[in-house]
Amino acid sequence: MSPAIILAKENSEVDAMSSDQQDATKSAEKINYELPYPGILPDNPLYFLKAVRDGIISFIISDPVKKAEFHSLTSDKRMYASLMLAEKERSDLAISTLSKGNNYFHKAMGNASEAKRMGKNVDTVLHNMKKSIKKHQEVLEMVKSKVGEKFSSQLQIETERMTEFENSVNQLSPK
């Protein structure tokens, strides 16, 4: 086939994509950040063991940079778990898990801020947190589409928190 025919074929395939698919493609291009698999979900009876383990690890970590990384990772896992719960139609638990993910992100922000005050290099952590919060905002939109209107006020609060986190990360980041 000639290059012109191949190009025309590719263009017609793109035109044939629905607007949802095009939006998903654009969204995927914008945010190149993979959330880690969360493991067992909060609806598992053994989940409390995971929560206890995470609490112990957080307590043991003394370096604020490492603690920021850990809390950011935990936040990412909670966000992904929230989406998975929403897909399982466990809306109440999905919203609660999303909020807890934001709580961990807030802790990560505090740890990064403390590390910066101590003169530690937090550029890598802040760079990752910038990408993470963008992905969290994307996940929140996906969760919104899967849960009912009943949760709109709670999701609005979480949206506002994420905007505040994004602003805080930008303020901490080097210019």
C-alpha positions as CSV (number, residue, x, y, z in Angstrom):
1,M,0.0,0.0,0.0
2,S,1.1,3.5,-0.7
3,P,1.8,5.9,2.2
4,A,-1.1,8.0,1.2
5,I,-3.5,5.1,1.5
6,I,-2.1,4.0,4.9
7,L,-2.4,7.6,6.2
8,A,-6.0,7.9,4.9
9,K,-6.8,4.5,6.6
10,E,-5.3,5.7,9.9
11,N,-7.3,8.9,9.7
12,S,-10.6,7.1,9.0
13,E,-9.9,4.8,12.0
14,V,-9.3,7.9,14.3
15,D,-12.5,9.5,12.9
16,A,-14.4,6.3,13.6
17,M,-13.5,6.4,17.3
18,S,-16.3,7.6,19.5
19,S,-15.8,10.9,21.4
20,D,-15.5,8.9,24.7
21,Q,-12.7,6.9,23.2
22,Q,-11.0,10.0,22.0
23,D,-11.4,11.6,25.4
24,A,-9.9,8.5,27.0
25,T,-7.0,8.6,24.6
26,K,-6.4,12.2,25.3
27,S,-6.6,11.6,29.1
28,A,-4.2,8.7,28.8
29,E,-1.7,10.9,26.9
30,K,-2.0,13.7,29.5
31,I,-1.3,11.6,32.6
32,N,1.4,9.0,32.2
33,Y,1.4,7.7,35.8
34,E,0.4,4.2,36.8
35,L,-1.2,3.5,40.1
36,P,0.2,0.6,42.0
37,Y,-2.1,-2.5,42.5
38,P,-3.7,-2.1,46.0
39,G,-3.7,-5.8,46.9
40,I,-6.6,-6.8,49.1
41,L,-9.4,-4.3,49.2
42,P,-11.2,-2.8,52.2
43,D,-14.2,-5.1,51.7
44,N,-11.9,-8.1,52.5
45,P,-12.3,-9.4,56.1
46,L,-8.4,-9.5,56.4
47,Y,-8.0,-5.9,55.3
48,F,-7.4,-4.8,58.9
49,L,-4.1,-6.7,58.9
50,K,-2.9,-4.6,56.0
51,A,-4.0,-1.4,57.7
52,V,-2.1,-2.4,60.9
53,R,0.9,-3.3,58.8
54,D,0.8,0.1,57.1
55,G,0.5,1.9,60.4
56,I,3.5,0.1,61.8
57,I,5.6,0.8,58.7
58,S,4.6,4.5,58.9
59,F,5.6,4.6,62.6
60,I,9.0,3.0,62.0
61,I,10.0,5.3,59.1
62,S,11.9,8.3,60.6
63,D,13.2,10.0,57.4
64,P,10.6,12.5,56.3
65,V,11.5,12.0,52.6
66,K,11.0,8.2,52.9
67,K,7.8,8.8,54.9
68,A,6.5,11.2,52.2
69,E,7.2,8.5,49.6
70,F,5.5,5.8,51.7
71,H,2.4,8.0,52.3
72,S,2.2,8.9,48.6
73,L,2.4,5.2,47.7
74,T,-0.3,4.4,50.2
75,S,-2.4,7.2,48.8
76,D,-2.0,5.9,45.3
77,K,-3.0,2.4,46.4
78,R,-6.1,3.8,48.1
79,M,-7.1,5.7,45.0
80,Y,-6.9,2.6,42.9
81,A,-8.8,0.6,45.5
82,S,-11.5,3.2,45.5
83,L,-11.9,2.8,41.7
84,M,-12.0,-1.0,42.1
85,L,-14.7,-0.7,44.8
86,A,-16.7,1.7,42.7
87,E,-16.6,-0.8,39.8
88,K,-17.9,-3.5,42.2
89,E,-20.8,-1.2,43.1
90,R,-19.5,-0.7,46.7
91,S,-20.1,3.1,46.5
92,D,-20.0,3.9,50.3
93,L,-16.8,2.1,50.7
94,A,-15.3,3.5,47.5
95,I,-16.0,7.1,48.7
96,S,-14.5,6.3,52.2
97,T,-11.5,4.8,50.6
98,L,-11.0,7.7,48.3
99,S,-11.2,10.1,51.2
100,K,-8.6,8.0,53.1
101,G,-6.4,8.2,50.1
102,N,-6.6,12.0,50.3
103,N,-5.7,11.8,54.0
104,Y,-2.5,9.9,53.1
105,F,-1.7,12.4,50.4
106,H,-2.1,15.2,53.0
107,K,0.4,13.3,55.2
108,A,2.8,13.0,52.3
109,M,2.5,16.8,51.8
110,G,3.4,17.4,55.4
111,N,6.3,15.0,55.3
112,A,7.7,16.6,52.1
113,S,7.3,20.1,53.6
114,E,9.1,19.0,56.8
115,A,11.9,17.4,54.7
116,K,12.3,20.6,52.7
117,R,12.5,22.7,55.9
118,M,15.3,20.3,57.0
119,G,17.2,21.1,53.8
120,K,16.7,17.7,52.2
121,N,16.2,17.3,48.5
122,V,12.6,16.6,47.8
123,D,12.5,17.5,44.1
124,T,11.9,13.8,43.0
125,V,9.2,13.3,45.6
126,L,7.4,16.5,44.6
127,H,7.7,15.6,40.9
128,N,6.1,12.2,41.6
129,M,3.4,13.9,43.7
130,K,2.6,16.3,40.9
131,K,1.9,13.4,38.6
132,S,0.1,11.4,41.3
133,I,-2.4,14.2,42.1
134,K,-3.2,14.5,38.4
135,K,-3.9,10.8,38.3
136,H,-5.9,11.0,41.5
137,Q,-8.1,13.7,39.9
138,E,-8.6,11.5,36.9
139,V,-9.6,8.5,39.1
140,L,-12.0,10.8,41.1
141,E,-13.8,11.6,37.8
142,M,-14.0,7.8,37.0
143,V,-15.4,7.1,40.5
144,K,-17.9,10.0,40.0
145,S,-19.2,8.3,36.9
146,K,-19.7,5.0,38.7
147,V,-21.3,6.1,41.9
148,G,-24.7,7.7,42.3
149,E,-25.7,11.4,42.7
150,K,-26.1,10.6,46.4
151,F,-22.3,11.1,46.8
152,S,-21.9,14.3,44.8
153,S,-21.4,16.5,47.9
154,Q,-18.7,14.2,49.3
155,L,-17.0,14.0,46.0
156,Q,-17.1,17.8,45.6
157,I,-15.3,18.1,49.0
158,E,-12.6,15.5,47.8
159,T,-12.3,17.4,44.5
160,E,-11.6,20.6,46.5
161,R,-9.0,18.8,48.7
162,M,-7.2,17.6,45.6
163,T,-7.1,21.1,44.2
164,E,-5.6,22.3,47.4
165,F,-3.0,19.5,47.3
166,E,-2.1,20.4,43.8
167,N,-1.6,24.0,44.8
168,S,0.5,23.0,47.8
169,V,2.8,20.7,45.7
170,N,3.3,23.5,43.2
171,Q,4.2,25.9,46.0
172,L,6.8,23.5,47.4
173,S,8.3,22.6,44.0
174,P,11.3,24.4,42.8
175,K,10.6,27.2,40.3
